[in-house]
Amino acid sequence: MQTFSQKRHSFDTAEQWRAHILACIRNKAISALRKLSAMRNYTESKNEDDHEADATWALIEHETLDTLYAAIRMLPPDYRQLLKLSFEDGLKNAEIAATLGVAEITVKKRKVKLLEMLRRNMPDDIDLQTIALLLTTMLKAA
């Protein structure tokens, strides 16, 4: 590749040399503008993809939460109360036991049974970790 000073001697007049330099500058400017435009197009398409992914996730989360709420409504009243005290109010097992007037071990056993009932009332493709995550999400939103 020839440098500008080496290439300069291949032109007959200074005017040809000047025209060549201006053409090079114009071509570089057009190339830079094309690259900038391509970067903007890529960034905009990425933002649209992110919005679509966010919308899809929100829809999945909404449908799953609807299913979870339906499963909670199917619980017996005493287990709904336990769910409220434990997950919504954030009470510890000892505090729940004192509130309900039962032994702490009873609260622990009822919590296990509560999660089993929720699992039975949820579709098969939702596991226990998902239920726990959804309960946490649901409580943060409240």
N, C-alpha and C positions, 0 to 999 in steps of 0.2 A: 504494500500500500504506500502510495506516494504521499509525502507531506505537502502542505500548501506551497511552501517555498520551492520544492522540487517541481511541482505541477505548474507553477507560475511560468516557467520557461517554455512550456508547451503551447502557450497562447501567443498569437502574433501581435496583439495590441493590448494595451492596458484596459481598454473598454471591454474586450472579451474576458479578460481576467476578472474585472469588476462584475460583469454579468454572471460569471460562473460562481463567484462568492455569494452574490445575492440569491442565486438559485439554490445554493447549498443551505443558506440561512432559511429561505422559505420552506425548503423540504424538511429541515429539522423542526421548524415551527409547526408545520402540518403534522409531522410524526408525533410531536409532543401533545398536540391537541387531540389526535386520535387516541393516544394512550390514555389521556385524561378522560375522554369520553367513554372509553371501554371500562376504565376503573369506576366511573360513576354508574354506568349501566350494571356492572357486577355488584356494586354496593346496593343499588336499589333493588335488584333481584334478590339479593341475600336478605334484605329487610322484609321483602314480601314473603319469602320462604319462612322467615322467623315468625311473622305474624300468622301465617297459615299453621305452623307447628303449634304456636300458642293457642290458636283457636281450636285446633284438634285436641290438644291436651285439656283445654277447658271443657270441651264437650264430653270427653271421656270422664273427667273428674266429676262433672255434673251428673252424668248418668249413673256413675258408681255411687255417688252420694245419695241419689234418689233411691237406689237399691238398698243402701245401708239404712236410710231412714225408714224404709218399708220394713226391713228386718227388725229394726228397733221397735216399731209400732206393734209387731207381732209378739214381743216379749210380754210376759206376765207383769203386772204393775209393780210388784216388789223388786223384780230385776231391772225394770226401767228406773226405779228409784235408786237402786245400787249403781247403775250406770251414771245417773245424774250426779250422785254424791262423789263417785270415784273420778269420772272423767271430766265432768263439767265443773263441779265445785273444787276438784283437785284435792279432796280430803285423803288422808292416809288411812290405811286399814284400821288402825286403832281408833281414829276419830270416827270413822264410819260405824265401827262396832259400838262405840259409846252412843252415837246418834240413834242407831237402830235397836240398841239394848240387847245385842248378841255378842258372842265371843269373837275374838279377832280371827280365830281359825275358821269360824263359820263364814266370815266375810271373804277370806281367801278362797274357800271352797265354792262359795256362790259366784265369785268372780270367774273362776275356772268354768263353772257351769254356764255363766252368762256368755262367755266367749264361745263355748261350744254351741249354745243356742243360736248365737249370731252366725256362726259358721254354717250351721244347718239351714238357716233361713236365707243365706246368700247363695248365689250361683256357684257351681263347682269350680269355675275357673278363677275364683277370688280366694286367696289364701289368708291365713291368720295375720301375717305381717301386713298385708294390704288393709285388712280391717283396722288394725292398730294405727296404721298411717292415716287412714281416712278419719278415724276418730280424733286423732291429733289435729288434722287439718280442719275438721269441722269445728273443733273447740276454739282454734285460733281465729276462725272467721266470726265466731259468735261474740 
